[in-house]
């Protein structure tokens, strides 16, 4: 599955995020957990950007 670098983990569909085995080849639980942390940070950036845009409009 193709994921974006900014915000990290977003798929080609806006607002849909993926990580771990879904986004990459199967690996260890530790790798999946590390990537999950990065995806969560990407989700937070995405939600913050939406809130900012709503506040401007």
Order of alpha helices (4+ residues) and beta strands (2+ residues): alpha
